[in-house]
């Protein structure tokens, strides 16, 4: 991993241990140390950050990285686009997991109904950088007990060691090849909906204003989740947290 390179990145920084790859990326931008697109990779994070500032367990063996993308002309849906790129990479490299691998709106990938990947995007508008954090439980030997019911390790599921460098390369190959279409506003919603964890399920969405319950009808071309409310109206939501989902008959 120390020698990892990819054409989409001008620089790659590798660390054995960091508090957070996203914090390190922000520091390099603030200090004007890094130029152009760059990637931060750590073997281990002690203070990994998930959505809503939640702690993200990041032990040895997993993939913990932040991609800093300069001047990217997108304003939303970066997590959804990245989720599609990662899902495709995983299915291409490990066909055996295809039926059990699902994308959860807006920023997770689940394997056998347990979280395998988390994605976090932020935008530093002043410095013209998008930060894209990815956490993937690839070769994590022991999922911490407190999240063992909700998280899963790819290597344990497949009973084989994962080549992290090969997987990262495939993810960013997909990301780079489909980025021009995405920048043009073409989000692959058909692929997302085909592999959605939530579509057809009764879900509870928590927004900043209220909670909404209904049947998930996929996402629209702008990346909003579509919920059929009890009134029968299908309502798009552009942000929020899914706090419960139940498979319907």
VOMAR-346489 format. One record per residue: residue number from 0; residue in one letter; x, y, z of N, C-alpha, C in turn. Coordinates in pm, 1 decimal. Layout:
<recs>
drenlo:kemi:n_px:n_py:n_pz:ca_px:ca_py:ca_pz:c_px:c_py:c_pz
NUM:A:X:Y:Z:X:Y:Z:X:Y:Z
...
</recs>
This chain:
<recs>
drenlo:kemi:n_px:n_py:n_pz:ca_px:ca_py:ca_pz:c_px:c_py:c_pz
0:X:82.1:-120.5:0.0:0.0:0.0:0.0:85.9:126.2:0.0
1:X:206.0:116.5:52.7:292.7:234.1:60.5:328.0:288.3:-76.7
2:X:323.9:202.6:-178.0:361.6:244.9:-313.0:239.4:260.9:-403.9
3:X:120.1:262.1:-345.2:-1.6:269.1:-425.9:-6.1:398.6:-505.9
4:X:-45.3:386.4:-632.8:-64.1:501.5:-720.4:-188.7:477.7:-804.7
5:X:-250.8:587.1:-847.0:-363.4:576.5:-940.0:-366.3:702.9:-1024.6
6:X:-398.9:689.6:-1154.5:-394.2:807.2:-1243.4:-482.2:923.8:-1201.2
7:X:-588.4:898.4:-1126.1:-677.8:1007.4:-1087.3:-615.9:1097.6:-980.1
8:X:-509.7:1047.3:-913.2:-448.7:1122.9:-803.5:-309.3:1173.3:-840.7
9:X:-285.7:1300.0:-807.8:-153.0:1357.7:-829.0:-55.7:1313.2:-720.5
10:X:-109.0:1292.9:-599.1:-24.5:1251.1:-487.1:-100.3:1150.8:-399.8
11:X:-26.9:1058.1:-342.0:-84.2:961.4:-248.4:-0.6:963.2:-121.2
12:X:-66.7:980.1:-7.1:0.7:983.3:122.7:-41.8:860.4:202.7
13:X:57.1:784.3:248.3:29.0:662.9:325.2:76.7:680.0:469.0
14:X:-6.3:633.5:564.2:27.5:639.5:706.0:-4.8:504.6:771.5
15:X:81.5:462.8:861.4:52.2:340.4:936.5:-69.1:362.4:1027.5
16:X:-72.3:478.4:1095.3:-182.8:506.2:1187.4:-212.7:655.6:1186.3
17:X:-342.7:687.4:1180.4:-388.1:825.8:1187.0:-508.0:834.6:1279.5
18:X:-530.6:954.5:1331.5:-656.1:976.6:1401.5:-770.5:967.1:1302.4
19:X:-757.5:1034.5:1188.5:-862.4:1036.1:1087.6:-802.8:1077.7:954.1
20:X:-829.6:1000.6:848.9:-779.6:1038.2:716.6:-844.7:1167.9:668.6
21:X:-971.4:1189.7:704.2:-1038.7:1312.3:660.5:-979.6:1435.2:728.3
22:X:-944.9:1422.6:856.8:-882.0:1534.8:926.9:-743.9:1563.9:870.6
23:X:-671.7:1457.3:834.4:-539.2:1476.5:776.3:-549.3:1542.4:639.5
24:X:-648.7:1502.8:560.7:-667.9:1565.6:429.8:-699.8:1714.0:446.1
25:X:-786.8:1746.0:541.9:-822.3:1886.1:566.5:-699.6:1966.4:608.7
26:X:-611.8:1904.6:688.1:-490.3:1972.1:734.6:-396.3:2000.8:616.7
27:X:-380.3:1903.1:528.4:-291.2:1922.5:414.1:-343.4:2032.7:321.9
28:X:-475.2:2042.6:310.4:-534.3:2149.6:230.5:-511.4:2284.8:297.7
29:X:-536.5:2289.4:426.8:-519.7:2414.6:501.0:-374.7:2462.4:497.8
30:X:-281.1:2368.2:510.4:-138.8:2403.5:509.5:-84.1:2425.6:368.7
31:X:-168.4:2397.0:269.3:-127.5:2406.3:128.1:-8.6:2315.0:98.8
32:X:-8.9:2199.7:168.5:96.1:2100.3:147.2:69.2:2017.4:23.3
33:X:-57.1:1981.2:3.2:-93.7:1896.5:-109.7:-142.6:1981.5:-226.5
34:X:-126.5:1928.0:-346.7:-169.5:1997.2:-467.5:-257.2:1904.0:-550.9
35:X:-357.3:1961.8:-618.9:-440.9:1881.9:-707.5:-519.7:1775.5:-633.5
36:X:-552.8:1668.2:-703.5:-620.2:1555.6:-640.4:-519.9:1474.8:-559.7
37:X:-557.3:1440.2:-437.2:-467.4:1355.3:-358.8:-546.3:1256.4:-274.2
38:X:-475.9:1152.7:-230.6:-538.1:1043.8:-155.7:-463.3:1020.9:-26.1
39:X:-537.8:1006.4:83.1:-481.6:971.0:213.4:-524.7:828.4:246.6
40:X:-429.0:741.1:274.1:-458.1:602.7:313.9:-392.6:575.8:448.3
41:X:-465.0:511.6:538.7:-408.7:470.9:668.2:-437.3:323.5:692.1
42:X:-339.8:254.3:748.2:-362.6:115.0:787.0:-460.8:105.3:902.8
43:X:-463.5:211.4:984.5:-548.6:209.6:1103.8:-586.3:353.0:1139.4
44:X:-710.4:372.0:1183.3:-755.9:502.0:1233.3:-796.1:487.4:1380.0
45:X:-757.1:585.0:1459.2:-796.7:581.6:1600.6:-920.6:666.3:1627.5
46:X:-953.5:755.1:1533.0:-1069.5:841.9:1551.1:-1149.3:855.3:1423.7
47:X:-1174.4:741.6:1358.0:-1250.0:743.8:1233.5:-1386.9:807.0:1252.3
48:X:-1431.3:881.8:1151.1:-1556.0:956.8:1160.6:-1656.9:903.3:1060.9
49:X:-1776.7:872.0:1111.0:-1886.3:830.6:1025.9:-1986.0:943.0:1008.3
50:X:-2103.0:908.8:956.6:-2206.6:1009.2:934.1:-2255.7:1065.6:1066.3
51:X:-2290.1:1194.3:1064.8:-2336.6:1264.9:1184.6:-2232.7:1262.5:1297.2
52:X:-2104.1:1259.0:1256.6:-1992.0:1261.6:1351.2:-1984.6:1137.6:1439.5
53:X:-2051.8:1029.8:1399.6:-2043.8:905.2:1475.5:-1906.4:842.5:1459.7
54:X:-1862.5:770.3:1564.2:-1733.2:701.8:1557.1:-1740.8:588.4:1455.5
55:X:-1633.9:572.7:1376.0:-1625.7:463.7:1279.6:-1506.3:376.4:1318.9
56:X:-1534.9:253.0:1359.4:-1428.6:159.8:1398.5:-1338.6:131.5:1278.3
57:X:-1206.3:149.9:1297.8:-1112.6:141.0:1184.8:-986.9:63.6:1224.2
58:X:-998.3:-65.6:1256.2:-881.2:-143.1:1298.2:-794.5:-186.1:1180.3
59:X:-683.2:-246.4:1211.8:-594.0:-300.0:1108.7:-668.6:-397.1:1018.7
60:X:-629.8:-396.7:892.2:-687.5:-491.1:796.8:-789.0:-429.7:702.7
61:X:-855.2:-322.4:746.8:-957.1:-260.0:663.6:-899.8:-157.6:567.7
62:X:-987.0:-101.6:485.6:-950.7:6.6:394.4:-1005.4:135.7:451.7
63:X:-915.3:227.3:487.4:-953.4:355.9:546.7:-885.4:465.9:465.9
64:X:-961.3:542.7:392.7:-899.7:641.6:304.3:-990.2:762.7:287.0
65:X:-927.1:872.2:246.9:-998.9:993.3:205.7:-938.5:1042.9:75.4
66:X:-1025.4:1057.5:-24.4:-984.8:1115.0:-152.4:-1019.8:1263.6:-152.0
67:X:-923.4:1347.0:-183.6:-944.9:1491.6:-194.0:-945.1:1527.6:-341.4
68:X:-1060.2:1573.8:-388.9:-1079.8:1598.9:-531.5:-1094.6:1748.3:-555.0
69:X:-1003.9:1803.8:-633.4:-999.1:1949.6:-651.8:-1083.1:1993.2:-772.1
70:X:-1165.3:2097.2:-749.2:-1238.4:2159.2:-858.5:-1345.9:2072.4:-920.6
71:X:-1392.6:1973.3:-847.6:-1495.1:1883.4:-900.0:-1627.9:1957.6:-909.8
72:X:-1685.1:1962.0:-1028.2:-1804.6:2044.1:-1049.5:-1933.4:1965.9:-1024.3
73:X:-1947.9:1918.1:-901.7:-2072.4:1854.6:-858.3:-2108.6:1914.7:-723.5
74:X:-2238.1:1917.1:-694.3:-2281.8:1976.3:-567.6:-2350.9:1876.3:-476.5
75:X:-2390.5:1760.2:-529.9:-2461.3:1662.7:-448.5:-2447.6:1524.0:-509.9
76:X:-2495.1:1425.2:-437.2:-2500.6:1285.7:-483.3:-2364.4:1218.1:-496.7
77:X:-2258.9:1279.8:-443.5:-2126.5:1219.1:-454.9:-2120.1:1086.9:-379.4
78:X:-2185.8:1078.7:-263.4:-2185.0:952.3:-188.7:-2258.9:843.7:-265.8
79:X:-2370.0:879.7:-329.7:-2446.3:780.8:-406.1:-2365.7:732.4:-525.9
80:X:-2305.3:825.1:-598.7:-2221.1:787.6:-712.6:-2106.3:697.0:-667.8
81:X:-2041.7:732.2:-557.4:-1930.3:651.8:-506.2:-1978.1:514.2:-462.9
82:X:-2095.0:508.3:-399.5:-2150.5:379.2:-359.7:-2171.2:286.9:-478.1
83:X:-2218.7:342.1:-589.4:-2236.5:262.0:-710.2:-2101.3:211.4:-761.4
84:X:-1999.7:299.4:-761.1:-1865.0:260.4:-806.7:-1808.3:147.9:-721.2
85:X:-1827.2:157.8:-589.8:-1775.2:55.3:-498.4:-1852.3:-75.0:-514.8
86:X:-1984.3:-65.2:-524.9:-2066.2:-185.8:-542.3:-2024.7:-261.3:-668.0
87:X:-2005.5:-188.8:-777.4:-1963.5:-252.2:-902.6:-1827.3:-318.2:-887.5
88:X:-1734.5:-250.2:-820.1:-1599.9:-306.3:-800.9:-1605.3:-435.5:-721.3
89:X:-1682.3:-435.0:-613.3:-1693.3:-554.5:-529.0:-1755.5:-670.6:-606.1
90:X:-1859.4:-642.5:-683.0:-1924.8:-749.2:-759.8:-1834.2:-803.8:-869.6
91:X:-1755.1:-715.3:-931.1:-1664.7:-759.3:-1037.4:-1552.3:-846.3:-982.3
92:X:-1500.2:-810.4:-865.6:-1388.4:-886.0:-807.2:-1434.4:-1009.7:-730.7
93:X:-1555.2:-1002.8:-674.2:-1605.6:-1112.5:-590.9:-1749.2:-1146.9:-631.3
94:X:-1767.1:-1214.3:-745.0:-1902.3:-1242.6:-796.3:-1990.0:-1319.6:-697.4
95:X:-1930.0:-1393.4:-605.8:-2008.1:-1475.3:-512.4:-2094.9:-1392.1:-419.0
96:X:-2061.2:-1263.6:-401.7:-2138.0:-1181.4:-307.7:-2247.5:-1100.0:-376.2
97:X:-2257.5:-1113.0:-507.6:-2346.1:-1025.5:-585.0:-2489.0:-1022.2:-530.8
98:X:-2547.2:-1138.7:-503.9:-2686.8:-1143.8:-461.1:-2707.6:-1087.4:-321.9
99:X:-2603.5:-1084.6:-241.4:-2615.0:-1041.5:-102.0:-2563.7:-900.5:-77.0
100:X:-2518.0:-833.1:-182.6:-2457.2:-701.0:-167.2:-2556.9:-592.6:-209.9
101:X:-2588.2:-502.3:-119.7:-2690.3:-401.4:-145.1:-2638.2:-261.9:-108.7
102:X:-2691.7:-160.5:-179.0:-2657.0:-21.1:-151.9:-2768.0:40.5:-67.4
103:X:-2730.4:100.3:44.5:-2828.7:163.9:132.9:-2816.0:315.9:119.8
104:X:-2926.0:378.6:82.1:-2929.0:524.4:70.5:-2902.8:586.2:207.4
105:X:-2819.0:691.0:217.4:-2747.8:754.0:105.5:-2600.7:716.0:95.0
106:X:-2545.5:638.9:192.0:-2398.5:632.0:195.3:-2339.3:503.1:251.7
107:X:-2411.4:392.3:241.8:-2358.5:265.9:294.8:-2376.0:153.4:194.3
108:X:-2294.5:49.4:211.8:-2312.5:-74.6:137.0:-2321.7:-188.2:239.0
109:X:-2422.3:-272.6:220.0:-2450.4:-381.1:313.7:-2427.2:-516.8:247.4
110:X:-2373.5:-609.6:325.7:-2354.8:-748.2:283.9:-2430.0:-836.9:382.2
111:X:-2524.5:-913.0:331.8:-2607.7:-997.9:418.5:-2670.2:-916.0:531.9
112:X:-2723.3:-799.3:495.3:-2794.3:-711.8:589.5:-2705.7:-656.6:700.6
113:X:-2572.5:-657.1:678.7:-2480.9:-595.2:773.7:-2389.9:-497.4:699.0
114:X:-2350.7:-390.6:768.9:-2272.9:-285.2:702.4:-2130.9:-332.1:669.9
115:X:-2094.5:-315.9:542.7:-1960.1:-348.7:495.8:-1880.5:-222.9:464.3
116:X:-1948.3:-121.3:408.4:-1881.6:0.2:361.1:-1957.5:123.0:410.0
117:X:-1883.3:222.3:452.2:-1940.5:353.0:481.9:-1872.6:459.1:397.3
118:X:-1949.9:556.6:350.6:-1898.7:661.8:262.6:-1938.5:796.5:321.4
119:X:-1845.0:888.8:323.5:-1872.1:1020.8:380.1:-1814.0:1127.1:287.5
120:X:-1897.8:1221.6:244.0:-1851.8:1328.7:155.4:-1873.9:1464.1:220.3
121:X:-1778.9:1554.7:198.6:-1792.6:1692.4:244.5:-1731.4:1784.7:139.4
122:X:-1767.2:1913.7:147.7:-1721.5:2008.7:47.3:-1658.8:2129.7:115.1
123:X:-1532.0:2152.4:87.2:-1462.9:2273.7:131.5:-1472.6:2374.2:17.4
124:X:-1578.6:2452.9:20.1:-1606.9:2542.8:-91.5:-1498.2:2648.3:-110.0
125:X:-1445.2:2697.9:-0.9:-1343.8:2803.3:-8.8:-1218.6:2756.1:-81.8
126:X:-1179.9:2631.1:-56.2:-1058.5:2576.8:-118.1:-1087.9:2492.8:-242.3
127:X:-1215.1:2480.7:-277.7:-1258.9:2409.1:-398.5:-1226.1:2260.0:-393.3
128:X:-1238.0:2202.3:-273.2:-1211.5:2059.5:-257.2:-1336.3:1984.3:-211.0
129:X:-1357.7:1868.0:-271.8:-1451.2:1769.5:-218.1:-1369.0:1662.5:-147.8
130:X:-1406.4:1630.1:-24.6:-1341.6:1521.9:48.4:-1434.0:1401.3:50.5
131:X:-1380.9:1288.2:9.2:-1459.0:1165.8:-3.2:-1395.2:1057.6:82.6
132:X:-1456.7:1027.1:196.0:-1404.2:925.4:285.9:-1468.8:790.3:261.0
133:X:-1387.3:685.7:262.4:-1436.5:548.9:242.9:-1379.0:459.7:352.9
134:X:-1466.8:387.9:419.4:-1425.8:286.9:516.3:-1484.2:153.0:475.2
135:X:-1397.3:53.0:459.7:-1441.8:-77.8:410.4:-1380.4:-187.4:496.4
136:X:-1464.0:-270.7:553.8:-1417.3:-380.6:639.2:-1371.1:-497.2:552.6
137:X:-1254.8:-482.2:492.3:-1206.3:-583.4:398.3:-1142.6:-702.5:470.1
138:X:-1032.2:-677.6:541.1:-962.0:-786.3:611.4:-967.5:-769.9:763.4
139:X:-1072.9:-709.7:813.0:-1086.9:-693.9:957.5:-1111.5:-831.6:1018.9
140:X:-1020.3:-874.1:1106.9:-1029.5:-1008.9:1162.4:-1138.1:-1021.0:1268.4
141:X:-1150.6:-919.2:1350.7:-1247.8:-925.0:1458.7:-1330.4:-797.1:1462.3
142:X:-1456.9:-809.0:1422.2:-1547.3:-695.5:1433.1:-1571.9:-668.4:1581.3
143:X:-1554.4:-543.9:1628.5:-1577.7:-513.9:1769.9:-1715.4:-562.0:1816.1
144:X:-1719.4:-612.9:1937.2:-1842.0:-674.7:1988.8:-1961.3:-580.2:1983.0
145:X:-1935.8:-450.1:2009.9:-2047.9:-356.5:2016.8:-2115.9:-333.2:1881.5
146:X:-2048.7:-369.9:1770.6:-2111.2:-353.9:1639.3:-2120.2:-486.3:1563.1
147:X:-2095.3:-597.6:1630.5:-2091.9:-728.0:1563.9:-2227.1:-768.6:1505.4
148:X:-2335.0:-712.6:1558.4:-2467.6:-745.0:1506.4:-2503.9:-662.8:1383.7
149:X:-2427.5:-556.6:1359.3:-2463.1:-466.4:1249.7:-2353.5:-450.2:1144.2
150:X:-2233.5:-500.8:1168.5:-2121.9:-485.5:1074.6:-2066.8:-622.1:1035.3
151:X:-1999.3:-626.0:920.8:-1948.1:-753.0:868.6:-1811.9:-731.0:803.5
152:X:-1729.5:-834.8:802.2:-1598.2:-832.3:738.0:-1603.6:-914.1:609.7
153:X:-1555.2:-855.8:500.2:-1557.5:-924.2:371.5:-1472.8:-1050.7:373.3
154:X:-1354.8:-1043.7:432.9:-1266.3:-1160.9:435.5:-1327.5:-1276.2:514.6
155:X:-1394.7:-1245.9:622.8:-1458.5:-1350.5:701.6:-1575.9:-1411.4:626.2
156:X:-1650.9:-1328.2:555.7:-1764.6:-1379.4:478.9:-1718.4:-1471.2:366.6
157:X:-1611.7:-1431.1:296.0:-1561.9:-1509.1:182.1:-1462.6:-1616.6:222.1
158:X:-1414.2:-1608.7:347.2:-1311.8:-1702.0:394.4:-1186.8:-1696.1:307.2
159:X:-1145.4:-1574.3:276.4:-1022.6:-1553.9:199.9:-968.1:-1415.7:228.7
160:X:-837.6:-1399.2:209.5:-776.3:-1268.1:228.9:-804.9:-1179.4:108.9
161:X:-835.5:-1053.6:136.9:-866.7:-957.9:32.5:-741.7:-877.5:-2.4
162:X:-715.8:-860.2:-131.8:-604.5:-775.2:-175.6:-652.0:-630.4:-175.3
163:X:-622.4:-559.9:-66.6:-673.1:-423.4:-50.6:-632.8:-330.9:-165.2
164:X:-507.8:-341.3:-206.3:-459.9:-252.0:-312.1:-534.5:-276.5:-443.0
165:X:-558.7:-402.6:-474.2:-632.6:-437.1:-595.3:-775.9:-384.4:-589.3
166:X:-837.4:-394.2:-470.9:-974.2:-347.4:-453.5:-982.7:-195.2:-465.1
167:X:-889.7:-124.1:-402.9:-888.7:22.6:-413.0:-869.5:65.8:-558.3
168:X:-779.4:-1.6:-628.8:-756.4:30.0:-770.4:-884.4:13.6:-850.9
169:X:-954.7:-96.3:-828.1:-1077.6:-122.4:-903.1:-1184.9:-19.3:-870.6
170:X:-1194.9:19.8:-745.5:-1292.7:122.1:-706.8:-1267.6:252.1:-782.0
171:X:-1142.5:296.6:-783.0:-1113.6:424.9:-847.1:-1105.8:414.4:-999.3
172:X:-1081.4:294.2:-1053.7:-1097.4:274.4:-1198.0:-1241.9:301.3:-1238.3
173:X:-1335.2:241.3:-1162.8:-1477.2:261.5:-1191.4:-1516.8:407.6:-1171.3
174:X:-1470.1:463.7:-1060.4:-1501.9:603.0:-1027.2:-1456.2:696.2:-1139.0
175:X:-1331.7:679.6:-1183.2:-1275.1:768.1:-1285.3:-1343.3:751.2:-1421.1
176:X:-1375.2:627.1:-1457.5:-1432.2:602.5:-1590.3:-1574.6:656.4:-1601.6
177:X:-1648.8:657.9:-1491.2:-1788.2:702.6:-1496.1:-1806.3:846.1:-1447.0
178:X:-1697.3:908.7:-1400.5:-1706.2:1045.2:-1348.1:-1754.4:1146.6:-1451.9
179:X:-1707.2:1142.9:-1577.3:-1756.1:1242.8:-1674.6:-1907.4:1240.9:-1691.4
180:X:-1967.0:1120.8:-1695.9:-2112.2:1110.4:-1707.9:-2181.0:1167.6:-1585.2
181:X:-2124.5:1139.3:-1469.5:-2182.1:1189.5:-1345.0:-2176.8:1342.4:-1340.1
182:X:-2065.1:1399.2:-1382.5:-2051.1:1544.8:-1384.1:-2154.4:1608.1:-1477.1
183:X:-2189.2:1535.6:-1582.8:-2290.7:1584.7:-1676.4:-2431.9:1571.2:-1620.1
184:X:-2443.5:1514.3:-1500.9:-2574.4:1501.8:-1437.5:-2642.4:1369.0:-1456.1
185:X:-2567.5:1270.0:-1505.9:-2624.7:1137.8:-1532.4:-2587.7:1039.4:-1422.6
186:X:-2670.4:1034.5:-1319.6:-2652.4:940.0:-1210.3:-2719.1:808.5:-1250.0
187:X:-2648.2:697.0:-1230.4:-2700.6:566.2:-1273.1:-2804.3:516.1:-1172.8
188:X:-2923.7:577.9:-1176.8:-3027.6:541.7:-1078.8:-3082.8:402.3:-1106.0
189:X:-3079.2:358.3:-1231.5:-3127.4:223.1:-1262.1:-3043.8:119.4:-1187.8
190:X:-2911.1:135.7:-1191.6:-2823.9:41.3:-1120.6:-2849.1:49.0:-970.8
191:X:-2857.4:172.1:-918.3:-2880.2:189.1:-774.3:-3008.4:118.6:-732.5
192:X:-3116.6:143.1:-804.1:-3245.2:85.5:-764.5:-3248.0:-66.5:-778.3
193:X:-3172.2:-119.9:-874.7:-3164.5:-265.1:-890.2:-3098.2:-331.3:-769.5
194:X:-3009.4:-256.8:-704.4:-2931.6:-313.8:-594.4:-2959.9:-242.8:-461.8
195:X:-3074.8:-178.6:-452.2:-3110.6:-103.3:-332.4:-3146.7:-195.7:-216.7
196:X:-3092.8:-165.4:-100.5:-3128.4:-239.1:20.9:-3270.6:-207.8:64.3
197:X:-3316.7:-86.3:36.4:-3441.0:-36.5:96.2:-3562.5:-44.0:5.2
198:X:-3543.2:-52.7:-124.5:-3657.5:-46.3:-214.4:-3758.7:-156.5:-183.4
199:X:-3885.4:-115.7:-172.4:-3993.1:-208.7:-141.7:-4011.8:-235.7:6.4
200:X:-3926.8:-174.2:89.4:-3936.5:-196.0:233.6:-4005.6:-79.0:301.8
201:X:-4068.2:-108.9:412.7:-4126.3:-3.9:495.4:-4014.2:59.1:576.2
202:X:-3996.6:189.9:561.3:-3883.4:257.5:624.5:-3930.7:374.6:709.8
203:X:-3843.6:411.4:803.1:-3866.9:529.5:886.0:-3750.4:624.1:863.3
204:X:-3780.0:742.5:810.0:-3678.5:843.1:778.4:-3685.7:956.1:879.1
205:X:-3570.2:986.2:938.8:-3560.7:1096.4:1034.1:-3493.4:1214.3:965.7
206:X:-3565.3:1326.2:955.7:-3508.4:1447.6:898.9:-3487.2:1548.7:1010.9
207:X:-3437.7:1664.7:974.7:-3417.7:1769.3:1075.4:-3550.7:1824.0:1128.4
208:X:-3658.9:1797.0:1055.3:-3787.3:1857.8:1089.3:-3887.7:1759.0:1148.0
209:X:-3883.8:1632.4:1101.7:-3984.9:1537.0:1144.2:-3941.1:1397.0:1101.4
210:X:-4021.1:1298.3:1139.0:-3999.7:1161.4:1094.2:-4110.1:1123.2:996.8
211:X:-4070.9:1046.7:892.8:-4165.8:1007.9:789.3:-4157.2:856.8:768.3
212:X:-4274.0:793.5:760.6:-4280.6:648.9:746.6:-4354.4:613.0:618.9
213:X:-4304.3:512.3:548.8:-4370.6:469.1:426.9:-4289.6:364.2:354.4
214:X:-4329.9:333.0:230.9:-4262.9:231.5:149.9:-4161.7:298.6:57.3
215:X:-4039.0:248.5:58.8:-3934.8:304.3:-27.1:-3959.5:264.8:-172.3
216:X:-3957.3:364.5:-260.0:-3978.1:343.2:-403.0:-3851.1:371.9:-483.6
217:X:-3735.9:356.8:-419.2:-3609.8:381.0:-488.7:-3565.3:525.7:-476.1
218:X:-3483.2:569.6:-572.3:-3438.0:708.4:-575.5:-3472.8:768.8:-711.0
219:X:-3476.5:902.5:-717.1:-3501.0:969.1:-844.5:-3369.3:1014.5:-906.5
220:X:-3376.9:1081.1:-1020.8:-3255.4:1117.0:-1094.6:-3169.7:1220.1:-1021.7
221:X:-3226.5:1283.9:-919.1:-3149.7:1379.5:-839.1:-3097.1:1317.0:-709.8
222:X:-3114.1:1186.7:-695.0:-3060.1:1116.1:-579.1:-3147.6:1119.1:-455.6
223:X:-3267.5:1176.3:-467.2:-3358.5:1180.3:-352.7:-3424.1:1045.0:-332.9
224:X:-3440.7:1004.6:-207.6:-3512.6:881.3:-180.1:-3662.3:907.9:-193.0
225:X:-3733.4:814.3:-254.3:-3876.8:827.9:-278.3:-3952.8:741.0:-178.5
226:X:-4042.3:802.6:-103.6:-4119.2:729.8:-3.2:-4268.1:745.2:-32.9
227:X:-4335.8:631.3:-44.8:-4480.9:633.2:-57.1:-4540.1:642.2:83.0
228:X:-4593.2:757.9:115.2:-4649.2:781.9:247.4:-4784.4:712.5:261.8
229:X:-4834.7:707.5:383.6:-4961.4:638.6:409.0:-5076.5:701.2:332.2
230:X:-5064.1:827.6:295.4:-5167.1:894.3:216.9:-5169.8:847.4:71.6
231:X:-5063.5:773.7:31.2:-5051.2:729.8:-106.8:-4963.9:819.7:-191.0
232:X:-4930.3:936.8:-140.7:-4843.4:1029.1:-213.1:-4698.5:981.3:-206.1
233:X:-4627.9:991.2:-319.1:-4485.5:956.4:-323.0:-4405.1:1085.0:-308.3
234:X:-4329.5:1093.4:-200.1:-4258.1:1216.0:-164.1:-4106.5:1195.0:-176.1
235:X:-4035.4:1285.3:-245.3:-3888.4:1275.8:-247.9:-3827.5:1344.5:-125.0
236:X:-3721.2:1284.7:-71.7:-3646.5:1343.6:40.1:-3499.5:1346.6:0.1
237:X:-3437.4:1463.3:17.2:-3300.4:1481.3:-28.1:-3198.1:1460.2:82.6
238:X:-3242.3:1455.1:205.5:-3150.8:1429.2:317.0:-3228.4:1365.1:429.9
239:X:-3155.0:1308.1:523.3:-3217.1:1242.5:637.3:-3144.0:1113.5:670.3
240:X:-3187.0:1050.7:779.1:-3126.1:926.4:825.5:-3232.4:818.0:833.8
241:X:-3204.8:704.6:770.2:-3294.8:590.2:780.0:-3268.1:522.0:913.5
242:X:-3368.8:521.0:1001.3:-3346.1:463.4:1133.8:-3414.6:327.4:1152.1
243:X:-3492.6:286.8:1052.2:-3554.0:154.1:1060.6:-3602.9:113.6:922.4
244:X:-3596.1:-15.5:893.1:-3652.0:-65.3:768.3:-3700.8:-208.5:789.5
245:X:-3818.0:-238.2:732.3:-3882.0:-368.5:748.5:-3926.2:-416.9:611.4
246:X:-3892.7:-541.0:579.8:-3934.3:-597.9:452.2:-4084.9:-617.4:451.6
247:X:-4150.3:-573.5:343.3:-4295.3:-588.6:332.4:-4328.1:-715.6:253.5
248:X:-4450.8:-763.3:267.8:-4491.7:-884.0:196.4:-4515.2:-855.3:48.0
</recs>
